Amino acid sequence: MELRQIRYFQRVATLLSFTKAAQSLHMAQPPLSRQIKLLEEELGVDLFERVGRGIRLTEAGRYFLDQTGHISQKLAETVKATQRIGRKDRRWFGLGFVPSVLYGYMPEFIRQLRELDPQVEIGLVELTTLQQFDALKTGRIDIGLGRILLADAEVERVVLIDEPLIAALPVSHPLSSRSQLSLDDMLDQPLILYPAKPRPSYADHLLDLFNKNGYTPNVVQEVNELQTAIGLVAAGVGVALVPASVRGLHRPDVVYVELDASGFTSPVMLSWRKRDDSDFLRSVISLARATALGEAGC
């Protein structure tokens, strides 16, 4: 599959006419029709169907148009950013993050980071902590915000915040009216664990905390996303232990209760390549520490 085939498809799908699409693309109609046919053969589906003397998109065609539209937009943005960086108009700085930091630390940090240097293009990439290590070493990102304590000879790390964990309960749960819960309260509760993969992850961090305290949690479900875990809590499938900042994920059918358990915390870790000693990175690390101090003081 070639990008030009997708571009041809999008033009035909927009105009719903091979003749008009060929004219707008400054090409003859037979080569255009041939490229669309090759695209359909590769996909194994029909993208268009005949209606009288015209054409219309099939259901598969409508889906393909919607999805390739997103890809084309992202590609166009990437091309423009690449050109700016290539012209030295702007530099690119990649930040990898785990989703749970979006509810507390990260938004304020990103706001200030974007103001740090207007000549730097900030790229945001959602990655697990483990994936961030690989992305740092390959140069895909420049810093990472993660949740678990991992060691790597090529990566430098610092704890920015150590967040207490809280319990997420269905609003109808018998313990939902309590102001605080103990580990004993949690022991028999059906626990929803996330992420299920890749491992090691926040899930292993949580299991390790239970094990260190001599507890074996009653895990009834493992899911990949925090939002999925909270949704299952709302559905009454079980309870979840989440960083305190997840309170920002407001739902009328979920209650968050403090956990009285020493050591049950989740760190927000900043990671970067050891060999990277750029002035901008040093400024970013200083900003990250300062933002963390502000969060801790709130």
N, C-alpha and C positions, 0 to 999 in steps of 0.2 A: 504494500500500500504506500502510495506516494502523497506528499503534501499537495501537489498540484491536482491530484484526483479528488481530494477532499475539497479543495477550492472550487473545482469544476462542479462537484455535486452541490455545494452550497449555493452557487449561482443559479443552477437549474432549479433547485428546490425553492429559491426565493422568487424567481420569475415564473416558475411552472411552465416553462417553454424552452425546448432545446434550441429553437431558432433564435429567440431573443437572447438566451444565455450565450450562444455561440457568437452572436454579433457583439455583445458587451465584452466578451473575452478576446475579440478580434481573431477568431479562428473559424474554420469551416465546421459545419454541423456534424458530418460523419466522424471525424476524429474525436469530437466531444462525446458523441453517442458511444463510440468504441471504448473510451476511457471510463464512462459510467458503467458500461457493461462489464468491463474488467473488474471494476470495484465491486459490483454486485456479485460477480463470480467468486471473488476472494472472500467476501463476507458470507456467501452462501444464502443470501436473501435478496428479494426484490425490494428496491428502495422506492420505485415509482410504479404506478399502474395506469393503464389507459382509461380515460373516461370520455367517451365520444371521440371528439377530435383533439382533446387535450390530455393532460396528465395530472395526476395528483400523487402526493406522498402516501406510501403505505404506512402502517403503524410503525414498522421497523424504520422506515425512512424518517418519520417525524422524530423518533427517538435519536436516530443518528445525527440529524440536523441539530437537535438541542445539545447533544453532548459534544459534537465537533465545534459548535459555536463557542462553548467554554474553552475548548482547547485552543481554538484560533485566537481568542481574546488573550489568553495567557501567553501564547507564543508571540503575539504582537507586542505585548508589554515586555516580554523577555528580550525581544529583538531591540526595542528602543533602549532598554536599560543597558544592554550589551554595547550598543553603539555609543551611548553616553560615556560608559566606562572606558571603551576603546579610545574615545577622543580625549580622555582624561578630564571630561567635564565632571564626572562623578566617579567615586570608588564604590565597590560593592562590599558589604559586610554582612555575613550570614549568621543568623541566630537560630539555634535549634531549641525547642522547648517541649516539655510534657504538658498536656492540656490542663492539668490541675493548677498550674501556676497562673493561669488566666484569671482565676477568681480572686487573687490577692495581690501578689507581688508584681506580676509582669506588666499590667496596663500602665501603671505609673512609671515603671522603668522604661518601657517602650516610648512613652510620651517624651521623657527627658532624653532618651537616646537619640531620637529623631531630631532633637534640637541641638545635639552636641556638635554636629558638623554638617551644614547643609550640602556639602559636596559628597557626602557618603550616602549611598543607596542601601537602606536596611532591608535585608531579605529575611523573612520569617518562614521557618520550616518546622512542622510538627514531627517530632521524633521521640521515641522512648530514650531513656537515659543510656541504655546499651547502644542504641543506634547512633546516638550523639557522638560516642567515642569513635566509631568508624568514620562518621562524617567529618569530625575534626581532623583525623589523621589523613583523610583523602583531600582535605581542603574544601569540602562542600559547605561547611560552616566554619565560623571563627570563634564562636562561644556557644555554650550550651547551658540551659537551665533544666536541671534534672532533679530526681527525688531519691535516688538510692546511692549508697556509699560503695563505689567501685574504685579500684586502683588500676592504673595503667602507667607504664614507664614514660609514655610520650605525652601524657595529659596531666595538667596541673588542675587542682580543685580546691575550692574553698566553700565552707558552709556560710551562706548568707543569712538564713533564718532557720530556726528550728521550731516548726509549727506544731502545736498540740493537736492530737487527733480527737475528733468528736464522733458521736454515733448519729447516723441518719436512720430515722424510724418512720414507719407509716403513721399518719396522723391519728389513726384509730388504735395504735398499739397501746397495750396496758401501761407501758413505761413512758409513753410520750409526754405525760404531764410532769415527770420528774425533772428537777433542775440539774441533776447529776447522776451518773451511773458508774458502777464499779465494774471491775473485770468479772466478778462473780455474777453480776447481773447479765453480762454479755455471754457467759459460758454456754448456756443452753439455747441461746438465740440462733436461728438459722442465719448464717453469715453469707453475704454476697461478696465475692472476692474479685478484684480487678487489678491490673489487666491479666487475662488468661495467658496471653503470649504477646511478644517474645519474653522469655525469662532469662536471667533474673530480672525482677521488676519490683514495683511497689508492693505487689502481692506477696513476694517472698520476704520483703522487709516486714510486712505485717505478721506473717506467720512466724518469723524469727522472734518478734516481740512477744507473741503469745508463748512460744516455746521457752524463752528465757525466763518467763514467769511461771513455768510449769503447767501451762494450759494447752489444751488441744481444741481449737475452735471447731464449731459445727458448720463446716462449709457446705452449703447446699447448691451453690451456683457460682460458676466462674464466667466472667464476661470480659470483653476486650476494652470497653469504653466506660469512663466515669459516668457519662450521661445515661448509659444503659443501666448501670448499677443503680443509679438514683431512680430511674424509671421503674425498675423491678422492686425497689423499696416501696415506691408509691403504690405499686400493684399488690403489695402485701406478701411478696415472695420471701422476703427476709429483711435483714438490717445490714448496714454497711458502716465501716469505719473510714472516715475521710479526713483530710486536713481541714483545720478550722476555717480556712478561707473559703471553703466550698459552701459555706452559709450563703455566699453571694449567689448561688444557684437556687433562686427562690422558686418554691413550688408550694401551692396551698395544701397538697396532700402529703407533704413530707415535713417532719419535725427534726431539728438538730438539737442534740442534748450533749452537754459537756461530759467528758470521761475523766473520772478520778482514778488515774492509773499512772504511776510514776514511770517516766521513760517512754510512754506511748506518744511519740512525736514523729514528725516527718520533716526531714531537712529539705530546704531548697538549696541545691548545689550549683555553683557557677564553675564551668569547666572551660579550659582553653589549651591550646598547644603549648608545650613547654618551650619550643624553639621560637615562638612568636614573641618578639619584644618590641613591636611597633608602638609608636607614641599614641596612636589612636586606641589600640587595645588597652594600654595602661590607663588612658582616660576612661574607657568603658568599665574597667575593673573598679576604678575609684568611684565612678557613678553608681555601679551596682552595690558597692558597700554602703555608700551614702544613702541610697534608696532603701536598702535593708534596714539601716538604723532608723529611718523615718517610719517604716512599717512597724518596727518593734516598739516605737514610741507612741503609736496610735492607741 
